[in-house]
Each structure stands twice: as C-alpha cells, then as structure tokens.
Amino acid sequence: MFKSLAYKEWIKIRWTYAVSFGVGVIVLFVIYLNIRAVVEFNNANVVWNYIVFKNYMFFAQFEFIPLLIALAIAVAQFLPEVQNLRLKLTLHLPLKENTILIFLITFGFALLLLQYLIFALGLILISVKFFPAEITYAMLLSIAPWFLAGLATYFLTAVVMIEQLWLRKVIIALFGFGFVDILMTGDAYGQYIYVISYFTIFTLLLGYLIILSGFRFKRGVR
C-alpha cells in the first residue's frame, strides 16, 4: 500500500522535482563562477575584508531557492489532491487517516530534504575550494535558516491547501509568512546561531498541522 502511495506521489511531482533540482544546480554553478572571478581579480586581503568585515555573502544568490523549490513541490503534490476532492478518496484507503496524511507529508519532506542536502554539499565544496573551514562553517550557519524557511513553506503550503475553513487558511498563511520572514531576514554570518536549534524543532513540528486540516477535509467542514 505504501509503495503504491509513494508511486502516486512521485508521479505528481517528478517533473517539478527535476526542474527544481536543475534550477538549484544552475544557481550553484553561477555562485561558483562569481566567487572564482572575485578571487581571481582581487587579492586575498580584499576578499577577506569583504567577508569578515563587510559580511559579503558569496552564496547570497541561493537565498530564495530553497523557499521557491518547496513552494513548487508543495503545490505540485497537493493541488491535485484538493481538486475535485481527490484527497477524500486517498483518505478512504484501508489505512488509518493520520497514517496516510503523515506519509504524504513525510514523502515530500524526504525528497525536499534530499535536494537540500545535495545543495548544501555543493555550497560546501565551493566554499572549501576558496576559503578556510571557518568561513565554510559560518556559511552553513547562515544558510540553515534558508533551508528551514523552505521546509516551513512546504509544510504550511500543504496545510493551507488542504484546510477547508477560509478563516483558518488566512490565519495559517499569515502566521507562515511571519515565521518565514523571520528566518529570511538574517543579513550577517551566523546570525541565528543561538536559536537555530529551536527554529529547527518548531519547523519540524509544523508538519503535524496537516493532521487537523486533513481531518476537516475528509469531513467537508467549511
């Protein structure tokens, strides 16, 4: 049963997933070319000055990529489910309702996380080619909130699409916008170093909101 569900989900998102991955790879390549040009045409003192004292983020082009990818995958995965109430049929499968909902959100989360890990590895390889480990570590602390913003966007977009009550849709959307905005406002290396663990836990807990929205969707509450 789970294999069939996984195949159904993959069929819905496979092209969006492939295009999203391609876009991410292109952005990584652009970042690599840009930083190589900076290093080649400037001496080491200039580069260090910009990074250490002026917070030059050589990876800044990647900032909104995790968020946009998450939004695209969430729409591709859950829009077909809410159209013509197809999700109701899925929830009538011989499995527990909560089990199905958690599987759907976990499937998308796992594929999204896989892309994020690959992109993070790409950024690490670019960084270590040109900079010492300290810069790479600071970069990881800086991009972590961007990836969390992407995951939060995925979870909350799915919840908003499934939710049947318009008032709750608006409330969840406004809350999601505020939370994601907090994660995206960092403009310095490692700005959220002391709270990133709390943001991570809270972001993962957002995935469970789909249970409540799915419960109301099955029963047609409006």
Rosetta constraint file for C-alpha pairs under 8 A:
AtomPair CA 1 CA 5 HARMONIC 6.32 0.50
AtomPair CA 2 CA 6 HARMONIC 6.01 0.50
AtomPair CA 3 CA 7 HARMONIC 6.11 0.50
AtomPair CA 4 CA 8 HARMONIC 6.18 0.50
AtomPair CA 5 CA 9 HARMONIC 6.24 0.50
AtomPair CA 5 CA 104 HARMONIC 7.99 0.50
AtomPair CA 6 CA 10 HARMONIC 6.10 0.50
AtomPair CA 6 CA 107 HARMONIC 7.12 0.50
AtomPair CA 7 CA 11 HARMONIC 6.14 0.50
AtomPair CA 8 CA 12 HARMONIC 6.58 0.50
AtomPair CA 9 CA 13 HARMONIC 6.54 0.50
AtomPair CA 9 CA 77 HARMONIC 6.57 0.50
AtomPair CA 9 CA 104 HARMONIC 7.58 0.50
AtomPair CA 9 CA 107 HARMONIC 7.81 0.50
AtomPair CA 10 CA 14 HARMONIC 5.45 0.50
AtomPair CA 12 CA 76 HARMONIC 6.31 0.50
AtomPair CA 12 CA 77 HARMONIC 5.83 0.50
AtomPair CA 12 CA 80 HARMONIC 7.96 0.50
AtomPair CA 13 CA 17 HARMONIC 5.77 0.50
AtomPair CA 13 CA 73 HARMONIC 6.37 0.50
AtomPair CA 13 CA 76 HARMONIC 5.47 0.50
AtomPair CA 13 CA 77 HARMONIC 5.73 0.50
AtomPair CA 14 CA 18 HARMONIC 6.12 0.50
AtomPair CA 15 CA 19 HARMONIC 6.12 0.50
AtomPair CA 16 CA 20 HARMONIC 5.96 0.50
AtomPair CA 16 CA 72 HARMONIC 6.87 0.50
AtomPair CA 16 CA 73 HARMONIC 6.34 0.50
AtomPair CA 16 CA 76 HARMONIC 6.92 0.50
AtomPair CA 17 CA 21 HARMONIC 6.14 0.50
AtomPair CA 17 CA 73 HARMONIC 6.59 0.50
AtomPair CA 18 CA 22 HARMONIC 6.20 0.50
AtomPair CA 19 CA 23 HARMONIC 6.21 0.50
AtomPair CA 20 CA 24 HARMONIC 6.26 0.50
AtomPair CA 20 CA 69 HARMONIC 5.68 0.50
AtomPair CA 20 CA 72 HARMONIC 7.95 0.50
AtomPair CA 21 CA 25 HARMONIC 6.24 0.50
AtomPair CA 21 CA 115 HARMONIC 6.82 0.50
AtomPair CA 22 CA 26 HARMONIC 6.24 0.50
AtomPair CA 23 CA 27 HARMONIC 6.28 0.50
AtomPair CA 24 CA 28 HARMONIC 6.28 0.50
AtomPair CA 24 CA 62 HARMONIC 7.94 0.50
AtomPair CA 24 CA 65 HARMONIC 6.70 0.50
AtomPair CA 24 CA 119 HARMONIC 7.07 0.50
AtomPair CA 25 CA 29 HARMONIC 6.24 0.50
AtomPair CA 25 CA 119 HARMONIC 7.46 0.50
AtomPair CA 26 CA 30 HARMONIC 6.26 0.50
AtomPair CA 27 CA 31 HARMONIC 6.21 0.50
AtomPair CA 27 CA 61 HARMONIC 7.03 0.50
AtomPair CA 27 CA 62 HARMONIC 6.57 0.50
AtomPair CA 28 CA 32 HARMONIC 6.22 0.50
AtomPair CA 28 CA 62 HARMONIC 7.42 0.50
AtomPair CA 28 CA 119 HARMONIC 7.63 0.50
AtomPair CA 28 CA 122 HARMONIC 6.98 0.50
AtomPair CA 28 CA 123 HARMONIC 6.99 0.50
AtomPair CA 29 CA 33 HARMONIC 6.25 0.50
AtomPair CA 30 CA 34 HARMONIC 6.10 0.50
AtomPair CA 31 CA 35 HARMONIC 6.15 0.50
AtomPair CA 31 CA 58 HARMONIC 6.98 0.50
AtomPair CA 31 CA 59 HARMONIC 6.14 0.50
AtomPair CA 31 CA 61 HARMONIC 6.97 0.50
AtomPair CA 32 CA 36 HARMONIC 6.05 0.50
AtomPair CA 32 CA 126 HARMONIC 6.20 0.50
AtomPair CA 33 CA 37 HARMONIC 6.18 0.50
AtomPair CA 34 CA 38 HARMONIC 6.28 0.50
AtomPair CA 34 CA 58 HARMONIC 7.87 0.50
AtomPair CA 35 CA 39 HARMONIC 6.12 0.50
AtomPair CA 35 CA 58 HARMONIC 6.36 0.50
AtomPair CA 36 CA 40 HARMONIC 6.04 0.50
AtomPair CA 36 CA 130 HARMONIC 7.90 0.50
AtomPair CA 37 CA 41 HARMONIC 6.05 0.50
AtomPair CA 38 CA 42 HARMONIC 5.92 0.50
AtomPair CA 38 CA 47 HARMONIC 7.46 0.50
AtomPair CA 39 CA 43 HARMONIC 6.81 0.50
AtomPair CA 39 CA 44 HARMONIC 7.22 0.50
AtomPair CA 39 CA 47 HARMONIC 6.84 0.50
AtomPair CA 39 CA 130 HARMONIC 7.77 0.50
AtomPair CA 42 CA 46 HARMONIC 6.20 0.50
AtomPair CA 42 CA 47 HARMONIC 6.72 0.50
AtomPair CA 43 CA 47 HARMONIC 6.65 0.50
AtomPair CA 44 CA 48 HARMONIC 6.13 0.50
AtomPair CA 45 CA 49 HARMONIC 5.97 0.50
AtomPair CA 46 CA 50 HARMONIC 6.34 0.50
AtomPair CA 47 CA 51 HARMONIC 6.33 0.50
AtomPair CA 48 CA 52 HARMONIC 5.76 0.50
AtomPair CA 48 CA 53 HARMONIC 7.80 0.50
AtomPair CA 49 CA 53 HARMONIC 5.38 0.50
AtomPair CA 49 CA 54 HARMONIC 6.74 0.50
AtomPair CA 50 CA 54 HARMONIC 4.70 0.50
AtomPair CA 50 CA 55 HARMONIC 6.20 0.50
AtomPair CA 50 CA 56 HARMONIC 5.19 0.50
AtomPair CA 51 CA 55 HARMONIC 4.86 0.50
AtomPair CA 51 CA 56 HARMONIC 4.49 0.50
AtomPair CA 51 CA 57 HARMONIC 6.77 0.50
AtomPair CA 52 CA 56 HARMONIC 7.54 0.50
AtomPair CA 55 CA 187 HARMONIC 7.82 0.50
AtomPair CA 55 CA 188 HARMONIC 5.80 0.50
AtomPair CA 55 CA 189 HARMONIC 6.67 0.50
AtomPair CA 57 CA 139 HARMONIC 7.99 0.50
AtomPair CA 57 CA 189 HARMONIC 7.84 0.50
AtomPair CA 59 CA 63 HARMONIC 7.60 0.50
AtomPair CA 59 CA 123 HARMONIC 7.63 0.50
AtomPair CA 62 CA 66 HARMONIC 7.69 0.50
AtomPair CA 63 CA 143 HARMONIC 7.44 0.50
AtomPair CA 63 CA 146 HARMONIC 6.22 0.50
AtomPair CA 63 CA 184 HARMONIC 7.92 0.50
AtomPair CA 64 CA 68 HARMONIC 6.20 0.50
AtomPair CA 64 CA 146 HARMONIC 7.25 0.50
AtomPair CA 65 CA 69 HARMONIC 6.06 0.50
AtomPair CA 66 CA 70 HARMONIC 6.11 0.50
AtomPair CA 66 CA 116 HARMONIC 7.23 0.50
AtomPair CA 66 CA 146 HARMONIC 6.57 0.50
AtomPair CA 66 CA 147 HARMONIC 5.64 0.50
AtomPair CA 66 CA 149 HARMONIC 7.52 0.50
AtomPair CA 66 CA 150 HARMONIC 4.91 0.50
AtomPair CA 67 CA 71 HARMONIC 6.22 0.50
AtomPair CA 67 CA 146 HARMONIC 7.26 0.50
AtomPair CA 67 CA 147 HARMONIC 7.30 0.50
AtomPair CA 67 CA 149 HARMONIC 6.15 0.50
AtomPair CA 67 CA 150 HARMONIC 3.94 0.50
AtomPair CA 67 CA 151 HARMONIC 7.55 0.50
AtomPair CA 67 CA 153 HARMONIC 6.43 0.50
AtomPair CA 68 CA 72 HARMONIC 6.17 0.50
AtomPair CA 68 CA 150 HARMONIC 7.34 0.50
AtomPair CA 69 CA 73 HARMONIC 6.19 0.50
AtomPair CA 69 CA 150 HARMONIC 7.43 0.50
AtomPair CA 70 CA 74 HARMONIC 6.05 0.50
AtomPair CA 70 CA 112 HARMONIC 6.92 0.50
AtomPair CA 70 CA 150 HARMONIC 5.34 0.50
AtomPair CA 70 CA 151 HARMONIC 6.56 0.50
AtomPair CA 70 CA 153 HARMONIC 6.23 0.50
AtomPair CA 70 CA 154 HARMONIC 4.93 0.50
AtomPair CA 71 CA 75 HARMONIC 6.22 0.50
AtomPair CA 71 CA 150 HARMONIC 7.61 0.50
AtomPair CA 71 CA 153 HARMONIC 6.20 0.50
AtomPair CA 71 CA 154 HARMONIC 5.71 0.50
AtomPair CA 71 CA 157 HARMONIC 6.86 0.50
AtomPair CA 72 CA 76 HARMONIC 6.13 0.50
AtomPair CA 73 CA 77 HARMONIC 5.98 0.50
AtomPair CA 73 CA 108 HARMONIC 7.57 0.50
AtomPair CA 73 CA 154 HARMONIC 7.46 0.50
AtomPair CA 74 CA 78 HARMONIC 5.96 0.50
AtomPair CA 74 CA 79 HARMONIC 7.86 0.50
AtomPair CA 74 CA 108 HARMONIC 7.56 0.50
AtomPair CA 74 CA 154 HARMONIC 5.41 0.50
AtomPair CA 74 CA 155 HARMONIC 7.75 0.50
AtomPair CA 74 CA 157 HARMONIC 6.29 0.50
AtomPair CA 74 CA 158 HARMONIC 5.81 0.50
AtomPair CA 75 CA 79 HARMONIC 5.23 0.50
AtomPair CA 75 CA 157 HARMONIC 7.40 0.50
AtomPair CA 75 CA 158 HARMONIC 7.35 0.50
AtomPair CA 76 CA 80 HARMONIC 7.15 0.50
AtomPair CA 77 CA 81 HARMONIC 7.45 0.50
AtomPair CA 77 CA 108 HARMONIC 7.71 0.50
AtomPair CA 78 CA 82 HARMONIC 6.50 0.50
AtomPair CA 78 CA 158 HARMONIC 6.23 0.50
AtomPair CA 78 CA 161 HARMONIC 7.00 0.50
AtomPair CA 78 CA 162 HARMONIC 7.58 0.50
AtomPair CA 79 CA 83 HARMONIC 6.25 0.50
AtomPair CA 79 CA 161 HARMONIC 7.00 0.50
AtomPair CA 80 CA 86 HARMONIC 7.18 0.50
AtomPair CA 81 CA 85 HARMONIC 6.36 0.50
AtomPair CA 81 CA 86 HARMONIC 4.80 0.50
AtomPair CA 81 CA 87 HARMONIC 4.66 0.50
AtomPair CA 82 CA 86 HARMONIC 5.97 0.50
AtomPair CA 82 CA 87 HARMONIC 5.98 0.50
AtomPair CA 82 CA 161 HARMONIC 7.06 0.50
AtomPair CA 82 CA 162 HARMONIC 6.35 0.50
AtomPair CA 85 CA 89 HARMONIC 7.62 0.50
AtomPair CA 86 CA 90 HARMONIC 6.74 0.50
AtomPair CA 87 CA 91 HARMONIC 6.16 0.50
AtomPair CA 87 CA 218 HARMONIC 7.62 0.50
AtomPair CA 88 CA 92 HARMONIC 6.40 0.50
AtomPair CA 88 CA 217 HARMONIC 7.33 0.50
AtomPair CA 88 CA 218 HARMONIC 5.33 0.50
AtomPair CA 89 CA 93 HARMONIC 7.00 0.50
AtomPair CA 90 CA 100 HARMONIC 7.83 0.50
AtomPair CA 91 CA 95 HARMONIC 7.85 0.50
AtomPair CA 91 CA 96 HARMONIC 8.00 0.50
AtomPair CA 91 CA 97 HARMONIC 5.65 0.50
AtomPair CA 91 CA 100 HARMONIC 6.71 0.50
AtomPair CA 91 CA 101 HARMONIC 7.90 0.50
AtomPair CA 91 CA 218 HARMONIC 7.09 0.50
AtomPair CA 92 CA 97 HARMONIC 7.63 0.50
AtomPair CA 95 CA 99 HARMONIC 6.73 0.50
AtomPair CA 95 CA 100 HARMONIC 6.67 0.50
AtomPair CA 96 CA 100 HARMONIC 6.43 0.50
AtomPair CA 97 CA 101 HARMONIC 6.41 0.50
AtomPair CA 97 CA 215 HARMONIC 7.84 0.50
AtomPair CA 98 CA 102 HARMONIC 6.02 0.50
AtomPair CA 98 CA 211 HARMONIC 6.04 0.50
AtomPair CA 99 CA 103 HARMONIC 6.04 0.50
AtomPair CA 100 CA 104 HARMONIC 6.21 0.50
AtomPair CA 101 CA 105 HARMONIC 6.34 0.50
AtomPair CA 101 CA 210 HARMONIC 6.80 0.50
AtomPair CA 101 CA 211 HARMONIC 6.30 0.50
AtomPair CA 101 CA 214 HARMONIC 7.00 0.50
AtomPair CA 102 CA 106 HARMONIC 5.85 0.50
AtomPair CA 102 CA 207 HARMONIC 8.00 0.50
AtomPair CA 102 CA 208 HARMONIC 7.42 0.50
AtomPair CA 102 CA 210 HARMONIC 7.67 0.50
AtomPair CA 102 CA 211 HARMONIC 7.35 0.50
AtomPair CA 103 CA 107 HARMONIC 5.92 0.50
AtomPair CA 104 CA 108 HARMONIC 6.58 0.50
AtomPair CA 105 CA 109 HARMONIC 6.03 0.50
AtomPair CA 105 CA 155 HARMONIC 7.39 0.50
AtomPair CA 105 CA 207 HARMONIC 6.91 0.50
AtomPair CA 105 CA 210 HARMONIC 7.79 0.50
AtomPair CA 106 CA 110 HARMONIC 5.90 0.50
AtomPair CA 107 CA 111 HARMONIC 6.42 0.50
AtomPair CA 108 CA 112 HARMONIC 6.05 0.50
AtomPair CA 109 CA 113 HARMONIC 5.92 0.50
AtomPair CA 109 CA 151 HARMONIC 7.31 0.50
AtomPair CA 109 CA 154 HARMONIC 7.73 0.50
AtomPair CA 110 CA 114 HARMONIC 6.16 0.50
AtomPair CA 111 CA 115 HARMONIC 6.56 0.50
AtomPair CA 112 CA 116 HARMONIC 6.32 0.50
AtomPair CA 112 CA 151 HARMONIC 7.79 0.50
AtomPair CA 113 CA 117 HARMONIC 6.11 0.50
AtomPair CA 114 CA 118 HARMONIC 6.35 0.50
AtomPair CA 115 CA 119 HARMONIC 6.15 0.50
AtomPair CA 116 CA 120 HARMONIC 5.98 0.50
AtomPair CA 116 CA 147 HARMONIC 6.96 0.50
AtomPair CA 117 CA 121 HARMONIC 6.11 0.50
AtomPair CA 118 CA 122 HARMONIC 6.22 0.50
AtomPair CA 119 CA 123 HARMONIC 6.27 0.50
AtomPair CA 120 CA 124 HARMONIC 6.16 0.50
AtomPair CA 120 CA 140 HARMONIC 7.84 0.50
AtomPair CA 121 CA 125 HARMONIC 6.20 0.50
AtomPair CA 122 CA 126 HARMONIC 6.29 0.50
AtomPair CA 123 CA 127 HARMONIC 6.06 0.50
AtomPair CA 124 CA 128 HARMONIC 6.09 0.50
AtomPair CA 124 CA 136 HARMONIC 6.36 0.50
AtomPair CA 124 CA 140 HARMONIC 7.92 0.50
AtomPair CA 125 CA 129 HARMONIC 6.22 0.50
AtomPair CA 126 CA 130 HARMONIC 6.92 0.50
AtomPair CA 127 CA 131 HARMONIC 5.60 0.50
AtomPair CA 127 CA 132 HARMONIC 7.84 0.50
AtomPair CA 127 CA 135 HARMONIC 7.46 0.50
AtomPair CA 127 CA 136 HARMONIC 5.66 0.50
AtomPair CA 128 CA 132 HARMONIC 6.13 0.50
AtomPair CA 128 CA 133 HARMONIC 6.57 0.50
AtomPair CA 128 CA 136 HARMONIC 6.48 0.50
AtomPair CA 131 CA 135 HARMONIC 6.18 0.50
AtomPair CA 131 CA 136 HARMONIC 7.08 0.50
AtomPair CA 132 CA 136 HARMONIC 6.75 0.50
AtomPair CA 133 CA 137 HARMONIC 6.11 0.50
AtomPair CA 134 CA 138 HARMONIC 6.23 0.50
AtomPair CA 135 CA 139 HARMONIC 6.09 0.50
AtomPair CA 136 CA 140 HARMONIC 6.31 0.50
AtomPair CA 137 CA 141 HARMONIC 6.46 0.50
AtomPair CA 138 CA 142 HARMONIC 6.29 0.50
AtomPair CA 138 CA 189 HARMONIC 5.72 0.50
AtomPair CA 138 CA 190 HARMONIC 5.64 0.50
AtomPair CA 139 CA 143 HARMONIC 6.20 0.50
AtomPair CA 139 CA 189 HARMONIC 6.55 0.50
AtomPair CA 139 CA 190 HARMONIC 7.30 0.50
AtomPair CA 140 CA 144 HARMONIC 6.01 0.50
AtomPair CA 140 CA 190 HARMONIC 7.96 0.50
AtomPair CA 141 CA 145 HARMONIC 7.71 0.50
AtomPair CA 141 CA 189 HARMONIC 7.06 0.50
AtomPair CA 141 CA 190 HARMONIC 4.80 0.50
AtomPair CA 141 CA 191 HARMONIC 7.77 0.50
AtomPair CA 141 CA 192 HARMONIC 7.40 0.50
AtomPair CA 141 CA 193 HARMONIC 6.40 0.50
AtomPair CA 142 CA 146 HARMONIC 7.76 0.50
AtomPair CA 142 CA 186 HARMONIC 7.65 0.50
AtomPair CA 142 CA 188 HARMONIC 7.39 0.50
AtomPair CA 142 CA 189 HARMONIC 5.34 0.50
AtomPair CA 142 CA 190 HARMONIC 4.88 0.50
AtomPair CA 142 CA 191 HARMONIC 6.85 0.50
AtomPair CA 142 CA 192 HARMONIC 7.56 0.50
AtomPair CA 143 CA 147 HARMONIC 6.56 0.50
AtomPair CA 144 CA 148 HARMONIC 6.26 0.50
AtomPair CA 144 CA 196 HARMONIC 7.77 0.50
AtomPair CA 145 CA 149 HARMONIC 6.00 0.50
AtomPair CA 145 CA 183 HARMONIC 5.21 0.50
AtomPair CA 145 CA 184 HARMONIC 6.77 0.50
AtomPair CA 145 CA 192 HARMONIC 7.68 0.50
AtomPair CA 145 CA 196 HARMONIC 7.18 0.50
AtomPair CA 146 CA 150 HARMONIC 6.36 0.50
AtomPair CA 146 CA 183 HARMONIC 6.49 0.50
AtomPair CA 146 CA 184 HARMONIC 6.12 0.50
AtomPair CA 147 CA 151 HARMONIC 6.36 0.50
AtomPair CA 148 CA 152 HARMONIC 6.07 0.50
AtomPair CA 148 CA 183 HARMONIC 7.42 0.50
AtomPair CA 148 CA 199 HARMONIC 7.67 0.50
AtomPair CA 148 CA 200 HARMONIC 6.66 0.50
AtomPair CA 148 CA 203 HARMONIC 6.69 0.50
AtomPair CA 149 CA 153 HARMONIC 6.01 0.50
AtomPair CA 149 CA 179 HARMONIC 7.97 0.50
AtomPair CA 149 CA 180 HARMONIC 5.14 0.50
AtomPair CA 149 CA 183 HARMONIC 5.91 0.50
AtomPair CA 149 CA 184 HARMONIC 7.02 0.50
AtomPair CA 150 CA 154 HARMONIC 6.23 0.50
AtomPair CA 151 CA 155 HARMONIC 6.28 0.50
AtomPair CA 151 CA 203 HARMONIC 7.04 0.50
AtomPair CA 151 CA 204 HARMONIC 7.91 0.50
AtomPair CA 152 CA 156 HARMONIC 6.00 0.50
AtomPair CA 152 CA 176 HARMONIC 7.42 0.50
AtomPair CA 152 CA 180 HARMONIC 7.03 0.50
AtomPair CA 152 CA 203 HARMONIC 5.57 0.50
AtomPair CA 152 CA 204 HARMONIC 7.73 0.50
AtomPair CA 152 CA 206 HARMONIC 6.94 0.50
AtomPair CA 153 CA 157 HARMONIC 5.76 0.50
AtomPair CA 153 CA 176 HARMONIC 7.14 0.50
AtomPair CA 153 CA 180 HARMONIC 7.23 0.50
AtomPair CA 154 CA 158 HARMONIC 6.26 0.50
AtomPair CA 155 CA 159 HARMONIC 6.34 0.50
AtomPair CA 155 CA 206 HARMONIC 6.27 0.50
AtomPair CA 155 CA 207 HARMONIC 5.26 0.50
AtomPair CA 155 CA 210 HARMONIC 7.77 0.50
AtomPair CA 156 CA 160 HARMONIC 6.02 0.50
AtomPair CA 156 CA 172 HARMONIC 7.18 0.50
AtomPair CA 156 CA 173 HARMONIC 7.26 0.50
AtomPair CA 156 CA 176 HARMONIC 6.39 0.50
AtomPair CA 156 CA 206 HARMONIC 7.13 0.50
AtomPair CA 156 CA 207 HARMONIC 7.65 0.50
AtomPair CA 157 CA 161 HARMONIC 6.15 0.50
AtomPair CA 157 CA 173 HARMONIC 7.83 0.50
AtomPair CA 158 CA 162 HARMONIC 6.25 0.50
AtomPair CA 158 CA 210 HARMONIC 7.23 0.50
AtomPair CA 159 CA 163 HARMONIC 5.84 0.50
AtomPair CA 159 CA 209 HARMONIC 6.57 0.50
AtomPair CA 159 CA 210 HARMONIC 5.16 0.50
AtomPair CA 159 CA 213 HARMONIC 6.21 0.50
AtomPair CA 160 CA 169 HARMONIC 5.14 0.50
AtomPair CA 160 CA 172 HARMONIC 6.67 0.50
AtomPair CA 160 CA 173 HARMONIC 6.73 0.50
AtomPair CA 161 CA 169 HARMONIC 7.82 0.50
AtomPair CA 162 CA 210 HARMONIC 7.67 0.50
AtomPair CA 162 CA 213 HARMONIC 5.90 0.50
AtomPair CA 162 CA 214 HARMONIC 6.33 0.50
AtomPair CA 162 CA 217 HARMONIC 6.44 0.50
AtomPair CA 163 CA 168 HARMONIC 7.19 0.50
AtomPair CA 163 CA 169 HARMONIC 6.19 0.50
AtomPair CA 163 CA 213 HARMONIC 4.62 0.50
AtomPair CA 163 CA 214 HARMONIC 6.96 0.50
AtomPair CA 163 CA 216 HARMONIC 7.05 0.50
AtomPair CA 163 CA 217 HARMONIC 6.38 0.50
AtomPair CA 164 CA 168 HARMONIC 7.95 0.50
AtomPair CA 164 CA 169 HARMONIC 7.56 0.50
AtomPair CA 164 CA 213 HARMONIC 7.12 0.50
AtomPair CA 164 CA 216 HARMONIC 6.55 0.50
AtomPair CA 164 CA 217 HARMONIC 5.80 0.50
AtomPair CA 164 CA 220 HARMONIC 7.09 0.50
AtomPair CA 164 CA 221 HARMONIC 6.06 0.50
AtomPair CA 164 CA 222 HARMONIC 5.27 0.50
AtomPair CA 165 CA 169 HARMONIC 6.26 0.50
AtomPair CA 165 CA 221 HARMONIC 6.91 0.50
AtomPair CA 165 CA 222 HARMONIC 4.83 0.50
AtomPair CA 166 CA 170 HARMONIC 6.25 0.50
AtomPair CA 166 CA 222 HARMONIC 7.52 0.50
AtomPair CA 167 CA 171 HARMONIC 6.25 0.50
AtomPair CA 168 CA 172 HARMONIC 5.93 0.50
AtomPair CA 169 CA 173 HARMONIC 6.01 0.50
AtomPair CA 170 CA 174 HARMONIC 6.07 0.50
AtomPair CA 171 CA 175 HARMONIC 6.10 0.50
AtomPair CA 172 CA 176 HARMONIC 5.94 0.50
AtomPair CA 173 CA 177 HARMONIC 6.08 0.50
AtomPair CA 174 CA 178 HARMONIC 6.24 0.50
AtomPair CA 175 CA 179 HARMONIC 6.19 0.50
AtomPair CA 176 CA 180 HARMONIC 5.97 0.50
AtomPair CA 177 CA 181 HARMONIC 5.91 0.50
AtomPair CA 178 CA 182 HARMONIC 6.36 0.50
AtomPair CA 179 CA 183 HARMONIC 6.56 0.50
AtomPair CA 180 CA 184 HARMONIC 6.21 0.50
AtomPair CA 181 CA 185 HARMONIC 6.12 0.50
AtomPair CA 182 CA 186 HARMONIC 7.76 0.50
AtomPair CA 186 CA 191 HARMONIC 6.11 0.50
AtomPair CA 186 CA 192 HARMONIC 7.56 0.50
AtomPair CA 187 CA 191 HARMONIC 7.43 0.50
AtomPair CA 192 CA 196 HARMONIC 5.51 0.50
AtomPair CA 195 CA 199 HARMONIC 6.34 0.50
AtomPair CA 196 CA 200 HARMONIC 6.07 0.50
AtomPair CA 197 CA 201 HARMONIC 6.38 0.50
AtomPair CA 198 CA 202 HARMONIC 6.18 0.50
AtomPair CA 199 CA 203 HARMONIC 5.99 0.50
AtomPair CA 200 CA 204 HARMONIC 6.32 0.50
AtomPair CA 201 CA 205 HARMONIC 6.33 0.50
AtomPair CA 202 CA 206 HARMONIC 6.54 0.50
AtomPair CA 203 CA 207 HARMONIC 7.54 0.50
AtomPair CA 205 CA 209 HARMONIC 7.79 0.50
AtomPair CA 208 CA 212 HARMONIC 7.87 0.50
AtomPair CA 209 CA 213 HARMONIC 6.68 0.50
AtomPair CA 210 CA 214 HARMONIC 5.75 0.50
AtomPair CA 211 CA 215 HARMONIC 6.07 0.50
AtomPair CA 212 CA 216 HARMONIC 6.51 0.50
AtomPair CA 213 CA 217 HARMONIC 6.09 0.50
AtomPair CA 214 CA 218 HARMONIC 6.18 0.50
AtomPair CA 215 CA 219 HARMONIC 6.62 0.50
AtomPair CA 216 CA 220 HARMONIC 5.98 0.50
AtomPair CA 216 CA 221 HARMONIC 5.22 0.50
AtomPair CA 217 CA 221 HARMONIC 6.39 0.50
